[in-house]
């Protein structure tokens, strides 16, 4: 039983560390994002979108990242409606997909 107690204490200690680190990471990411937004606006204003900037040990450049739009239930239904040309069929197909998804049970500890 003492092993369990010790393991729980260690788990809580590491969980606390992770919470703290995640907060710090979020703060740093927010600051970085503000600078990135500012830099991009400045590069746009000065027609520097094709420039490469040396920053010592590396380089940065303006880049347009392409990513697919996020999929939502509504989006899937709209795309199926367009593809099938039948809104009713698209709605029922979407419902089927959502209701027929399998659920995976993953054991984990939850702190509350």
N, CA and C of each residue as an Amber inpcrd file, in Angstrom:
protein
   336
   0.8170000  -1.1930000   0.0000000   0.0000000   0.0000000   0.0000000
   0.8630000   1.2610000   0.0000000   2.0400000   1.1800000   0.6340000
   2.9070000   2.3620000   0.6410000   3.4300000   2.6780000  -0.7580000
   3.6210000   1.6380000  -1.5720000   4.0230000   1.8740000  -2.9640000
   2.9480000   2.6760000  -3.6960000   1.7000000   2.3240000  -3.4480000
   0.6010000   3.0450000  -4.0790000   0.5990000   4.5040000  -3.6370000
   0.7590000   4.7360000  -2.3330000   0.7960000   6.1060000  -1.8050000
   1.9570000   6.8910000  -2.4060000   3.1210000   6.2690000  -2.4330000
   4.2960000   6.9320000  -3.0070000   4.0930000   7.2400000  -4.4880000
   3.5350000   6.2840000  -5.2030000   3.2830000   6.4910000  -6.6330000
   2.2750000   7.6100000  -6.8670000   1.2560000   7.6780000  -6.0260000
   0.2600000   8.7450000  -6.1500000   0.9090000  10.0980000  -5.8670000
   1.7240000  10.1710000  -4.8290000   2.4070000  11.4270000  -4.5050000
   3.2910000  11.8770000  -5.6610000   4.0250000  10.9450000  -6.2440000
   4.8960000  11.2730000  -7.3850000   4.0590000  11.6990000  -8.5920000
   2.9670000  10.9920000  -8.8210000   2.0850000  11.3330000  -9.9460000
   1.5500000  12.7540000  -9.7860000   1.1130000  13.0920000  -8.5740000
   0.5900000  14.4350000  -8.3030000   1.6920000  15.4740000  -8.4940000
   2.8810000  15.1730000  -8.0270000   4.0110000  16.0930000  -8.1840000
   4.2630000  16.3750000  -9.6640000   4.3170000  15.3240000 -10.4750000
   4.5660000  15.5040000 -11.9040000   3.3830000  16.1640000 -12.6010000
   2.1960000  15.8550000 -12.1540000   1.0080000  16.5050000 -12.7120000
   1.0630000  18.0060000 -12.4370000   1.4320000  18.3810000 -11.2320000
   1.5760000  19.8050000 -10.8880000   2.6410000  20.4790000 -11.7570000
   3.7530000  19.7860000 -11.9650000   4.8110000  20.3330000 -12.8170000
   4.3050000  20.5500000 -14.2410000   3.5720000  19.5730000 -14.7620000
   3.0400000  19.6970000 -16.1150000   2.0600000  20.8580000 -16.2370000
   1.2020000  21.0280000 -15.2500000   0.2540000  22.1400000 -15.2600000
   1.0180000  23.4570000 -15.3240000   2.0300000  23.5740000 -14.5140000
   2.8380000  24.7850000 -14.4790000   3.5510000  25.0220000 -15.8160000
   4.1390000  23.9720000 -16.3620000   4.8420000  24.0940000 -17.6400000
   3.8780000  24.4340000 -18.7820000   2.6890000  23.8350000 -18.7740000
   1.7120000  24.1330000 -19.8310000   1.2920000  25.6000000 -19.7930000
   1.1150000  26.1230000 -18.5650000   0.7800000  27.5510000 -18.4290000
   1.8910000  28.4130000 -19.0010000   3.1200000  28.0630000 -18.6440000
   4.2720000  28.8350000 -19.1230000   4.3900000  28.7420000 -20.6380000
   4.2020000  27.5640000 -21.1860000   4.2520000  27.3790000 -22.6410000
   3.1680000  28.2150000 -23.3120000   1.9750000  28.2200000 -22.7500000
   0.8790000  29.0180000 -23.3220000   1.2330000  30.5030000 -23.3020000
   1.8310000  30.9780000 -22.2150000   2.2490000  32.3800000 -22.1430000
   3.2690000  32.7000000 -23.2280000   4.2580000  31.8390000 -23.3770000
   5.3100000  32.0570000 -24.3760000   4.7190000  32.0160000 -25.7870000
   3.8360000  31.0450000 -26.0470000   3.2090000  30.9520000 -27.3730000
   2.3830000  32.1900000 -27.6840000   1.6630000  32.7290000 -26.6960000
   0.8790000  33.9440000 -26.9130000   1.7740000  35.1270000 -27.2470000
   2.8780000  35.2640000 -26.5160000   3.8170000  36.3490000 -26.8060000
   4.4130000  36.1920000 -28.1950000   4.8110000  34.9870000 -28.5310000
   5.3880000  34.7210000 -29.8480000   4.3820000  35.0420000 -30.9480000
   3.1230000  34.6620000 -30.7360000   2.0750000  34.9170000 -31.7300000
   1.8800000  36.4200000 -31.9450000   1.9160000  37.2070000 -30.8530000
   1.7810000  38.6650000 -30.9910000   2.9160000  39.2340000 -31.8340000
   4.1480000  38.7710000 -31.5880000   5.2800000  39.2390000 -32.3830000
   5.1500000  38.7880000 -33.8320000   4.7180000  37.5590000 -34.0230000
   4.5520000  37.0350000 -35.3780000   3.5350000  37.8670000 -36.1540000
   2.4150000  38.1730000 -35.5160000   1.3840000  38.9910000 -36.1660000
   1.9430000  40.3530000 -36.5370000   2.6790000  40.9490000 -35.6350000
   3.2810000  42.2610000 -35.8770000   4.2920000  42.2060000 -37.0240000
   5.1320000  41.1990000 -37.0230000   6.1490000  41.0380000 -38.0710000
   5.4880000  40.8290000 -39.4260000   4.4500000  39.9880000 -39.4740000
   3.7590000  39.7190000 -40.7390000   3.1190000  40.9900000 -41.2780000
   2.4770000  41.7660000 -40.4090000   1.8730000  43.0340000 -40.8520000
   2.9290000  43.9670000 -41.4190000   4.0550000  44.0560000 -40.7350000
   5.1470000  44.9250000 -41.1840000   5.7070000  44.4530000 -42.5170000
   5.8830000  43.1610000 -42.6650000   6.3890000  42.6190000 -43.9320000
   5.3900000  42.8610000 -45.0580000   4.0920000  42.7230000 -44.7650000
   3.0640000  43.0310000 -45.7660000   3.1400000  44.4920000 -46.1950000
   3.1980000  45.3930000 -45.2010000   3.2320000  46.8300000 -45.4870000
   4.4350000  47.2290000 -46.3260000   5.5480000  46.5520000 -46.1160000
   6.7920000  46.9030000 -46.8060000   7.1060000  45.9890000 -47.9950000
   6.0950000  45.2670000 -48.4740000   6.2660000  44.3680000 -49.6240000
   7.4890000  43.4580000 -49.4690000   7.5830000  42.8360000 -48.3100000
   8.7150000  41.9540000 -48.0160000   8.2960000  40.4880000 -47.9610000
   7.1840000  40.1540000 -48.5980000   6.6660000  38.7920000 -48.4830000
   7.5400000  37.7590000 -49.1830000   8.4770000  38.2140000 -50.0220000
   9.3740000  37.2680000 -50.6940000  10.7950000  37.3380000 -50.1390000
  10.9870000  38.0610000 -49.0580000  12.3120000  38.2190000 -48.4560000
  12.6270000  37.0830000 -47.4770000  13.9110000  36.7700000 -47.4040000
  14.4180000  35.8550000 -46.3890000  15.2820000  36.6940000 -45.4630000
  15.0430000  36.5730000 -44.1520000  15.7530000  37.3850000 -43.1750000
  16.6920000  36.4920000 -42.3710000  17.9800000  36.8260000 -42.4190000
  18.9730000  36.0890000 -41.6270000  18.8650000  36.5330000 -40.1780000
  18.8090000  35.5700000 -39.2730000  18.7260000  35.8940000 -37.8470000
  19.8410000  35.2010000 -37.0670000  21.0060000  35.1740000 -37.6530000
  22.1480000  34.5520000 -36.9750000  22.3070000  33.1080000 -37.3670000
  21.8290000  32.2170000 -36.5170000  22.0190000  30.7860000 -36.7590000
  20.9700000  30.1770000 -37.6790000  19.9990000  30.9780000 -38.1040000
  18.9580000  30.4660000 -39.0040000  18.3410000  31.6240000 -39.7930000
  17.2640000  31.3430000 -40.4660000  16.5870000  32.3430000 -41.2890000
  15.0910000  32.2510000 -41.0560000  14.4050000  33.3550000 -41.3230000
  12.9450000  33.3250000 -41.3060000  12.4500000  33.9160000 -42.6150000
  11.2780000  33.4820000 -43.0190000  10.6650000  34.0330000 -44.2180000
   9.1570000  34.0300000 -44.0460000   8.5200000  34.8900000 -44.7700000
   7.0650000  34.9850000 -44.8310000   6.5890000  33.7650000 -45.5910000
   5.6080000  33.0830000 -45.0800000   5.1420000  31.8740000 -45.7560000
   3.6310000  31.7640000 -45.6280000   2.9860000  31.3200000 -46.6550000
   1.5560000  31.0450000 -46.6140000   1.3710000  29.5530000 -46.4720000
   0.8520000  29.1640000 -45.3380000   0.6410000  27.7510000 -45.0250000
  -0.7640000  27.3540000 -45.4600000  -0.8550000  26.3140000 -46.2300000
  -2.1640000  25.8220000 -46.6780000  -2.5450000  24.6200000 -45.8360000
  -3.7460000  24.6810000 -45.3030000  -4.2570000  23.5470000 -44.5410000
  -5.7200000  23.3570000 -44.9140000  -6.1820000  22.1450000 -44.8540000
  -7.6050000  21.9280000 -45.1310000  -8.4610000  22.5540000 -44.0390000
  -9.6750000  22.9250000 -44.4020000 -10.5740000  23.4700000 -43.3980000
 -10.9000000  22.3800000 -42.3760000 -11.2630000  22.7940000 -41.1840000
 -11.6230000  21.8390000 -40.1470000 -12.9260000  21.1440000 -40.5180000
 -13.0200000  19.8790000 -40.1480000 -14.2440000  19.1340000 -40.4140000
 -15.1580000  19.2040000 -39.1940000 -16.3880000  19.5410000 -39.4380000
 -17.3930000  19.5330000 -38.3880000 -18.5610000  18.7060000 -38.9130000
 -19.4520000  18.3910000 -38.0180000 -20.6290000  17.6210000 -38.4370000
 -21.3940000  18.3920000 -39.5050000 -21.5750000  19.6790000 -39.2830000
 -22.2870000  20.5310000 -40.2450000 -21.5420000  20.5690000 -41.5840000
 -20.2100000  20.7050000 -41.5270000 -19.4100000  20.7500000 -42.7490000
 -19.4860000  19.4560000 -43.5380000 -19.4400000  18.3370000 -42.8280000
 -19.5460000  17.0330000 -43.4960000 -20.9060000  16.9180000 -44.1820000
 -21.9410000  17.3220000 -43.4600000 -23.2870000  17.2560000 -44.0200000
 -23.4070000  18.1280000 -45.2740000 -22.8300000  19.3280000 -45.2350000
 -22.8710000  20.2200000 -46.3980000 -22.1230000  19.6270000 -47.5830000
 -20.9370000  19.0600000 -47.3220000 -20.1400000  18.4620000 -48.4090000
 -20.8510000  17.2460000 -48.9940000 -21.4440000  16.4140000 -48.1340000
 -22.1910000  15.2600000 -48.6360000 -23.4120000  15.7160000 -49.4350000
 -24.0630000  16.7710000 -48.9660000 -25.2160000  17.3010000 -49.6930000
 -24.8370000  17.7530000 -51.0900000 -23.7000000  18.4070000 -51.1890000
 -23.1990000  18.8630000 -52.4940000 -22.8670000  17.6630000 -53.3830000
 -22.1800000  16.6830000 -52.7960000 -21.7400000  15.5170000 -53.5480000
 -22.9220000  14.6520000 -53.9840000 -23.8350000  14.3920000 -53.0570000
 -24.9650000  13.5090000 -53.3390000 -26.1270000  14.2290000 -54.0230000
 -26.1280000  15.5550000 -53.9470000 -27.2170000  16.3770000 -54.4790000
 -28.5640000  15.9930000 -53.8710000 -28.4860000  15.6450000 -52.5930000
 -29.6930000  15.2520000 -51.8670000 -29.4670000  15.5680000 -50.3930000
 -30.0520000  16.6590000 -49.9120000 -29.8220000  17.0930000 -48.5350000
 -30.3200000  16.0780000 -47.5080000 -31.4490000  15.4550000 -47.7950000
 -32.0140000  14.4780000 -46.8640000 -31.0880000  13.2710000 -46.7200000
 -30.5950000  12.7860000 -47.8370000 -29.6700000  11.6520000 -47.8310000
 -28.3600000  12.0370000 -47.1420000 -27.8830000  13.2420000 -47.3780000
 -26.6550000  13.7230000 -46.7450000 -26.8220000  13.7820000 -45.2350000
 -27.9780000  14.2810000 -44.8010000 -28.2400000  14.3790000 -43.3580000
 -28.2640000  12.9930000 -42.7240000 -28.9520000  12.0470000 -43.3590000
 -29.0270000  10.7000000 -42.7790000 -27.6640000  10.0010000 -42.8270000
 -26.8800000  10.2380000 -43.8730000 -25.5450000   9.6410000 -43.9600000
 -24.6480000  10.2080000 -42.8600000 -24.7380000  11.5110000 -42.6340000
 -23.9470000  12.1440000 -41.5760000 -24.3440000  11.5910000 -40.2180000
 -25.6230000  11.4840000 -39.9700000 -26.1060000  10.9220000 -38.6930000
 -25.6060000   9.4950000 -38.5140000 -25.6660000   8.7050000 -39.6010000
 -25.1790000   7.3310000 -39.5350000 -23.7050000   7.2980000 -39.1540000
 -22.8960000   8.1350000 -39.8080000 -21.4550000   8.1740000 -39.5310000
 -21.2060000   8.5180000 -38.0690000 -21.9000000   9.5260000 -37.5670000
 -21.6850000   9.9550000 -36.1830000 -22.1800000   8.9270000 -35.1690000
 -23.3010000   8.2940000 -35.4570000 -23.8440000   7.3080000 -34.5150000
 -23.1020000   5.9790000 -34.5740000 -22.4920000   5.6670000 -35.7160000
 -21.8380000   4.3790000 -35.9080000 -20.3610000   4.3850000 -35.5100000
 -19.8840000   5.5180000 -35.0390000 -18.4760000   5.5720000 -34.6380000
 -18.2580000   4.6770000 -33.4350000 -17.1440000   3.9730000 -33.4580000
 -16.8210000   3.1430000 -32.3000000 -16.1680000   4.0190000 -31.2320000
 -16.2990000   3.5760000 -30.0060000 -15.7310000   4.2990000 -28.8690000
 -14.5870000   3.4690000 -28.3210000 -13.4680000   4.1270000 -28.0970000
 -12.3070000   3.4630000 -27.5430000 -12.1730000   3.9100000 -26.0910000
 -12.0970000   2.9650000 -25.1990000 -11.9470000   3.2610000 -23.7790000
 -10.4570000   3.2320000 -23.4440000  -9.9530000   4.3450000 -22.9280000
  -8.5400000   4.4520000 -22.5720000  -8.4570000   4.7660000 -21.0770000
  -7.9080000   3.8510000 -20.2910000  -7.8150000   4.1240000 -18.8520000
  -6.7810000   5.2050000 -18.5620000  -7.1350000   6.1300000 -17.6840000
  -6.1870000   7.1690000 -17.2820000  -6.6290000   7.7270000 -15.9530000
  -5.7610000   8.4030000 -15.2780000  -6.1000000   9.0540000 -14.0270000
  -6.6240000  10.4450000 -14.3330000  -7.6280000  10.8520000 -13.5720000
  -8.2160000  12.1710000 -13.7550000  -8.1820000  12.8990000 -12.4260000
  -7.6880000  14.0990000 -12.4880000  -7.5920000  14.8910000 -11.2680000
  -8.7170000  15.9140000 -11.2600000  -9.4140000  16.0300000 -10.1480000
 -10.5150000  16.9970000 -10.0550000 -10.6130000  17.5600000  -8.6640000
